[in-house]
Amino acid sequence: MNNLMLTYQRLPISFKKGEGVWLHTKDGEKYLDALAGIAVNTLGYSHPKFVEAVSEQIKNLIHISNLYNIEEQCLLGKELAYLSELNATFFCNSGCEANEAAIKIARLHGHALNIQQPEIIVMDNAFHGRTMATLSASGSRRVQAGFEPLMSGFVRVPFDNIDAIQEIANKKNKISAIFVEPIQGEGGVNIPQNFKKYLKELRNICDKNNWLLIFDEVQCGVGRTGKWFAYQNSDIKPDIVTLAKGLASGVPIGACIASEKVSSLMTPGKHGSTFGGNPLAMIAGLTTLKIMKQEGLLNNALNQGQLICSLLKKHFSQNDKILSIRHMGLMIGVELNFACGALVELAMKNKLLINVTSDKTIRLLPPLIINNDEAKLVATKLIKSIDEFFEKYD
């Protein structure tokens, strides 16, 4: 009997070890992982430098309370401040925790403006997590259903629609922040039509109204788009950016990074985390960033993402069942004109691991270490799987 809560609809497979972009079952079968633990395994599996650094840290210290100074936290905080051009980081254990911290800061900002019940603008189809605050901020009824009453304080608008936000700004309101994924992951790998313009207009509206601009980069951050942060594909900076997933290559971590003005709203006693910022997670984060620099993984994400998408577009150029193939770096969405959840198991039969999000979008999030041959193989296996899917379900 399985003594686990049924919170996941698991596929009938289990893995025993991983190497590079490959996962192995106990029977020795080998699968090409084009999902990377849902954008978590930045360095793939068993990267020797990462294994060495984390193993060495385990010998010394895994956890110590935040009652004391943690040198590794200071080092990773300094590195993130440099890469983001922001100021200070709160470390936690996951994306939803990082987003909770951002929501709390937005409310502190609102109260500092003498708004008694501050509100945050959020987006349709957004996904920010599964805690009560983050699922309330999310834009998916599938995530929210059954957990009512949801938390108040969120005003929802369509994604990539500046006019809807401006309409709110033009009226008397209680807004203190805009909270948005620069690229929606769970919502279907949705990329604004004019990425730079959209982010710039968000920044302008926030500046004019003294609102905070908060970017959830839990999925699209840490090099996945070919920049350290997705917003760096534009010319602006947010007030807050949240990270998790790929920051420590599989070791649980979350980070809420804020500008100097905004970070000062958090004072001792206002927030905390027992496990957040532990030495093991900090070394995993520092080592991930170090290896990414050494191995040129930002450029690799750009090149391999372009390669995979060019092969897919070439094969499906005349296929009207494919609505869109879109990407930024190694964050790739292939949208069909009908639900395609069955593709996941078809691809698995072809020894390729993918998933389908928003019912009809194939999502690819390969490890950033993927090479040319492996990228071509991802495209080849996916093309084969999609062709078989069309033959079976057309």
C-alpha positions as CSV (number, residue, x, y, z in Angstrom):
1,M,0.0,0.0,0.0
2,N,1.2,3.5,-0.9
3,N,1.3,5.6,2.2
4,L,1.5,8.9,0.3
5,M,-1.2,11.6,-0.1
6,L,-2.6,11.6,-3.6
7,T,-1.3,15.1,-4.4
8,Y,0.3,14.0,-7.7
9,Q,-0.8,12.1,-10.7
10,R,2.5,10.2,-11.2
11,L,3.7,8.5,-14.3
12,P,4.4,4.7,-14.1
13,I,8.2,5.0,-13.9
14,S,10.9,5.5,-11.4
15,F,14.5,6.6,-11.8
16,K,17.6,5.5,-9.8
17,K,20.4,7.7,-11.1
18,G,21.1,10.5,-13.5
19,E,24.1,11.6,-15.6
20,G,24.2,14.8,-17.6
21,V,20.9,15.2,-19.3
22,W,20.0,11.5,-19.0
23,L,18.0,9.6,-16.3
24,H,18.3,5.9,-15.7
25,T,15.8,3.4,-14.4
26,K,16.9,0.5,-12.1
27,D,16.5,-1.8,-15.2
28,G,19.1,0.3,-17.1
29,E,16.7,2.1,-19.5
30,K,17.9,5.5,-20.4
31,Y,15.7,8.6,-20.8
32,L,16.6,12.0,-22.3
33,D,15.3,14.6,-19.8
34,A,13.9,17.7,-21.5
35,L,12.2,18.9,-18.4
36,A,15.1,19.1,-15.8
37,G,12.8,18.5,-12.8
38,I,10.6,21.4,-14.1
39,A,13.5,23.9,-14.7
40,V,15.3,22.8,-11.5
41,N,18.3,20.7,-12.6
42,T,20.3,23.6,-14.2
43,L,23.5,21.5,-14.3
44,G,21.8,18.3,-15.2
45,Y,22.6,15.3,-13.1
46,S,25.8,14.4,-11.2
47,H,27.9,17.3,-12.5
48,P,31.3,16.4,-11.0
49,K,32.2,19.9,-9.7
50,F,28.7,20.3,-8.2
51,V,28.9,16.9,-6.5
52,E,32.3,17.7,-5.1
53,A,31.3,21.0,-3.7
54,V,28.1,19.8,-2.1
55,S,29.7,16.7,-0.7
56,E,32.4,18.7,0.9
57,Q,29.9,21.1,2.5
58,I,27.9,18.2,3.9
59,K,31.1,17.1,5.7
60,N,31.3,20.5,7.4
61,L,27.9,21.9,8.0
62,I,24.4,21.4,6.6
63,H,22.2,23.7,8.8
64,I,22.6,26.3,11.4
65,S,20.0,28.7,12.8
66,N,19.6,32.2,11.4
67,L,20.2,33.3,14.9
68,Y,23.8,33.4,13.8
69,N,25.8,34.9,10.9
70,I,26.0,32.5,8.0
71,E,29.0,33.3,5.8
72,E,27.7,31.3,2.8
73,Q,24.5,33.4,2.9
74,C,26.5,36.6,2.7
75,L,28.5,35.3,-0.3
76,L,25.5,34.2,-2.3
77,G,23.6,37.4,-1.4
78,K,26.5,39.4,-2.7
79,E,26.6,37.4,-5.9
80,L,22.9,37.8,-6.6
81,A,23.1,41.5,-5.8
82,Y,25.9,41.8,-8.4
83,L,24.0,39.8,-11.1
84,S,20.6,41.4,-10.5
85,E,21.9,45.0,-9.9
86,L,19.5,45.0,-6.9
87,N,20.5,45.1,-3.2
88,A,19.5,42.5,-0.7
89,T,18.2,38.9,-0.6
90,F,15.9,37.0,1.7
91,F,16.6,33.3,1.4
92,C,14.0,30.6,1.9
93,N,13.3,27.1,0.6
94,S,11.0,27.3,-2.5
95,G,9.4,29.6,-5.1
96,C,6.2,30.0,-3.3
97,E,8.0,31.0,-0.1
98,A,10.0,33.6,-2.1
99,N,6.7,34.9,-3.6
100,E,5.1,35.0,-0.1
101,A,8.0,37.3,1.0
102,A,7.4,39.5,-2.1
103,I,3.7,39.8,-1.3
104,K,4.4,40.7,2.3
105,I,6.9,43.4,1.2
106,A,4.2,44.8,-1.3
107,R,1.8,45.0,1.6
108,L,4.4,46.7,3.8
109,H,4.9,49.2,1.0
110,G,1.2,49.8,0.8
111,H,0.9,50.5,4.5
112,A,3.9,52.9,4.3
113,L,1.8,54.8,1.7
114,N,-1.1,54.9,4.3
115,I,-3.2,52.4,2.3
116,Q,-5.2,50.5,4.9
117,Q,-5.9,47.5,2.7
118,P,-3.3,47.5,-0.1
119,E,-4.0,45.5,-3.3
120,I,-1.7,43.9,-5.8
121,I,-2.3,43.6,-9.6
122,V,-1.8,40.0,-10.8
123,M,-2.4,38.3,-14.1
124,D,-4.8,35.8,-15.7
125,N,-3.1,32.4,-16.2
126,A,-0.4,33.2,-13.7
127,F,1.1,30.6,-11.3
128,H,2.9,31.8,-8.2
129,G,2.6,28.7,-5.9
130,R,0.3,26.6,-3.7
131,T,0.3,28.4,-0.4
132,M,-2.9,30.3,0.4
133,A,-1.4,33.7,-0.6
134,T,0.3,32.5,-3.7
135,L,-2.6,30.4,-5.0
136,S,-4.9,33.3,-4.4
137,A,-2.5,35.4,-6.5
138,S,-2.4,32.7,-9.2
139,G,-4.8,32.8,-12.1
140,S,-5.8,29.2,-12.4
141,R,-9.1,27.9,-11.1
142,R,-7.6,24.4,-11.2
143,V,-5.2,25.5,-8.5
144,Q,-7.7,27.4,-6.5
145,A,-10.8,25.2,-6.6
146,G,-11.8,23.8,-3.2
147,F,-9.6,26.1,-1.2
148,E,-12.1,29.0,-0.9
149,P,-12.3,31.5,0.7
150,L,-9.3,32.8,-1.2
151,M,-7.2,35.6,0.2
152,S,-8.3,39.1,-0.8
153,G,-6.1,41.9,-1.9
154,F,-5.4,40.8,-5.5
155,V,-6.8,42.6,-8.6
156,R,-6.6,40.4,-11.8
157,V,-5.9,41.6,-15.3
158,P,-5.1,39.9,-18.6
159,F,-1.5,39.1,-19.2
160,D,0.3,41.3,-21.8
161,N,-2.4,43.9,-21.6
162,I,-1.1,47.3,-20.6
163,D,-4.4,49.0,-21.2
164,A,-6.1,47.0,-18.5
165,I,-3.5,48.1,-16.0
166,Q,-3.6,51.7,-17.1
167,E,-7.4,51.7,-16.6
168,I,-6.9,50.7,-13.0
169,A,-4.2,53.4,-12.6
170,N,-6.5,56.0,-13.9
171,K,-9.1,55.4,-11.2
172,K,-8.9,55.8,-7.5
173,N,-7.3,52.6,-6.3
174,K,-5.5,50.9,-3.4
175,I,-2.8,49.3,-5.5
176,S,0.7,48.9,-4.1
177,A,2.4,46.6,-6.6
178,I,2.2,44.7,-9.9
179,F,3.2,41.0,-9.6
180,V,3.9,39.3,-12.9
181,E,5.9,36.5,-14.4
182,P,7.9,38.0,-17.3
183,I,7.3,34.7,-19.1
184,Q,4.4,32.6,-17.8
185,G,5.5,29.0,-17.3
186,E,2.6,26.9,-16.0
187,G,0.2,29.2,-17.9
188,G,1.6,27.8,-21.2
189,V,5.0,29.4,-21.8
190,N,3.4,32.7,-22.7
191,I,5.8,35.4,-23.8
192,P,4.7,39.0,-24.2
193,Q,4.4,39.9,-27.9
194,N,6.8,42.8,-27.5
195,F,8.8,41.7,-24.4
196,K,10.9,44.9,-24.0
197,K,8.0,47.2,-24.5
198,Y,5.7,45.3,-22.1
199,L,8.2,45.3,-19.3
200,K,9.1,49.0,-19.9
201,E,5.5,50.1,-19.8
202,L,5.0,48.1,-16.6
203,R,8.0,49.9,-15.1
204,N,6.7,53.3,-16.2
205,I,3.2,52.7,-14.7
206,C,4.8,51.6,-11.4
207,D,7.1,54.7,-11.3
208,K,4.3,57.1,-12.0
209,N,2.0,55.6,-9.3
210,N,4.7,54.7,-6.7
211,W,3.9,51.0,-7.1
212,L,6.4,48.2,-6.7
213,L,7.2,46.1,-9.8
214,I,7.7,42.5,-8.8
215,F,8.9,39.8,-11.2
216,D,8.3,36.1,-10.4
217,E,11.3,34.5,-12.1
218,V,11.0,31.2,-10.2
219,Q,10.8,29.3,-13.6
220,C,12.3,31.7,-16.1
221,G,15.3,33.0,-14.1
222,V,18.8,31.7,-13.5
223,G,20.0,31.7,-17.1
224,R,17.1,29.9,-18.7
225,T,16.4,32.7,-21.2
226,G,20.0,33.3,-22.0
227,K,20.4,36.0,-19.4
228,W,20.8,35.6,-15.6
229,F,17.3,37.1,-15.2
230,A,14.6,37.2,-17.9
231,Y,14.0,40.9,-17.3
232,Q,17.6,41.5,-18.5
233,N,16.3,40.8,-22.0
234,S,14.8,44.3,-21.5
235,D,16.2,47.7,-20.4
236,I,14.5,47.9,-17.0
237,K,14.9,46.5,-13.5
238,P,12.2,45.5,-11.1
239,D,11.9,46.4,-7.4
240,I,11.8,42.8,-6.4
241,V,12.6,39.5,-8.3
242,T,11.9,36.0,-6.9
243,L,14.0,32.9,-7.7
244,A,14.0,29.3,-6.8
245,K,14.0,26.1,-9.0
246,G,17.3,26.3,-10.9
247,L,19.3,28.4,-8.5
248,A,20.8,25.4,-6.6
249,S,20.5,22.6,-9.2
250,G,18.2,20.4,-7.2
251,V,18.9,21.5,-3.6
252,P,15.8,23.2,-2.2
253,I,16.2,27.0,-2.2
254,G,14.2,30.2,-2.7
255,A,15.3,33.8,-3.0
256,C,13.5,37.2,-2.8
257,I,15.9,39.9,-4.1
258,A,14.9,43.6,-3.6
259,S,16.2,47.1,-4.3
260,E,17.8,49.0,-1.4
261,K,14.7,51.1,-0.8
262,V,12.3,48.2,-0.8
263,S,14.5,45.8,1.2
264,S,14.6,48.3,4.0
265,L,10.9,47.6,4.6
266,M,11.8,44.2,6.1
267,T,13.1,44.6,9.6
268,P,14.0,42.0,12.3
269,G,10.9,40.0,13.3
270,K,8.8,40.7,10.2
271,H,9.7,37.6,8.3
272,G,11.9,34.5,8.7
273,S,12.6,30.9,7.7
274,T,14.0,28.0,9.8
275,F,15.8,26.2,7.0
276,G,16.1,29.2,4.6
277,G,19.7,30.2,3.8
278,N,21.3,27.1,5.3
279,P,25.0,26.5,4.4
280,L,24.3,23.5,2.1
281,A,21.7,25.3,0.0
282,M,24.0,28.4,-0.2
283,I,27.0,26.4,-1.4
284,A,24.7,24.6,-4.0
285,G,23.6,28.1,-5.2
286,L,27.1,29.5,-5.3
287,T,28.5,26.5,-7.1
288,T,25.7,26.5,-9.7
289,L,26.4,30.1,-10.6
290,K,30.1,29.5,-10.7
291,I,29.8,26.6,-13.0
292,M,27.3,28.4,-15.2
293,K,30.0,31.1,-15.7
294,Q,32.8,28.7,-16.3
295,E,30.9,26.7,-18.9
296,G,29.2,29.6,-20.7
297,L,25.8,28.2,-20.0
298,L,24.0,31.5,-20.8
299,N,25.1,31.5,-24.4
300,N,24.5,27.7,-24.5
301,A,20.9,28.3,-23.5
302,L,20.5,30.8,-26.3
303,N,22.1,28.5,-28.9
304,Q,20.5,25.2,-27.9
305,G,17.0,26.8,-27.6
306,Q,17.4,28.3,-31.1
307,L,18.6,24.9,-32.5
308,I,15.7,22.9,-31.0
309,C,13.1,25.4,-32.1
310,S,14.5,25.8,-35.6
311,L,14.3,22.0,-36.1
312,L,10.7,21.9,-34.8
313,K,9.6,24.8,-36.9
314,K,11.2,23.3,-40.0
315,H,9.4,20.0,-39.6
316,F,6.0,21.5,-38.7
317,S,6.0,24.6,-40.9
318,Q,3.0,23.3,-42.9
319,N,1.1,21.7,-40.1
320,D,-1.9,23.7,-39.0
321,K,-2.4,21.6,-35.9
322,I,0.7,23.4,-34.4
323,L,-0.5,26.9,-33.4
324,S,2.8,28.3,-32.2
325,I,6.4,27.3,-31.4
326,R,7.8,30.0,-29.0
327,H,10.8,30.2,-26.9
328,M,13.3,32.4,-25.1
329,G,16.5,30.5,-24.6
330,L,15.8,27.0,-23.2
331,M,12.2,27.9,-22.1
332,I,10.2,26.4,-25.0
333,G,6.5,26.0,-25.7
334,V,4.9,24.1,-28.5
335,E,1.1,24.9,-28.6
336,L,-1.3,22.6,-30.4
337,N,-4.9,23.4,-31.4
338,F,-6.3,20.7,-29.1
339,A,-5.5,19.1,-25.8
340,C,-2.4,16.9,-26.0
341,G,-1.8,15.5,-22.5
342,A,-1.5,12.0,-24.0
343,L,1.7,13.1,-25.6
344,V,3.6,12.8,-22.3
345,E,3.4,9.0,-22.3
346,L,3.9,8.8,-26.0
347,A,7.2,10.7,-25.6
348,M,8.1,8.6,-22.7
349,K,7.8,5.5,-24.9
350,N,10.4,7.2,-27.1
351,K,12.6,7.7,-24.1
352,L,12.0,11.5,-23.9
353,L,10.7,13.3,-20.8
354,I,8.5,16.3,-21.4
355,N,5.3,17.6,-19.9
356,V,2.1,19.4,-21.1
357,T,0.9,22.5,-19.4
358,S,-2.3,24.6,-19.9
359,D,-3.8,21.4,-21.5
360,K,-2.4,22.0,-25.0
361,T,1.2,23.3,-24.7
362,I,4.2,21.0,-24.7
363,R,6.8,22.5,-22.4
364,L,10.5,21.9,-22.8
365,L,12.9,23.0,-20.0
366,P,16.1,21.0,-20.6
367,P,19.2,21.3,-18.4
368,L,21.3,24.3,-19.4
369,I,24.3,21.9,-20.0
370,I,22.6,20.3,-23.0
371,N,24.9,20.0,-26.0
372,N,24.3,20.2,-29.8
373,D,23.8,16.5,-30.3
374,E,21.5,16.2,-27.3
375,A,19.5,19.2,-28.5
376,K,19.0,17.6,-31.9
377,L,18.0,14.4,-30.2
378,V,15.3,16.3,-28.2
379,A,13.9,17.7,-31.4
380,T,14.0,14.4,-33.2
381,K,12.3,12.5,-30.4
382,L,9.7,15.2,-29.9
383,I,8.9,15.3,-33.7
384,K,8.5,11.5,-33.7
385,S,6.2,11.7,-30.7
386,I,4.1,14.5,-32.1
387,D,3.8,12.7,-35.5
388,E,2.7,9.5,-33.7
389,F,0.2,11.5,-31.6
390,F,-1.4,13.0,-34.7
391,E,-1.6,9.6,-36.3
392,K,-3.3,8.2,-33.2
393,Y,-5.7,11.0,-32.3
394,D,-6.3,12.9,-35.5
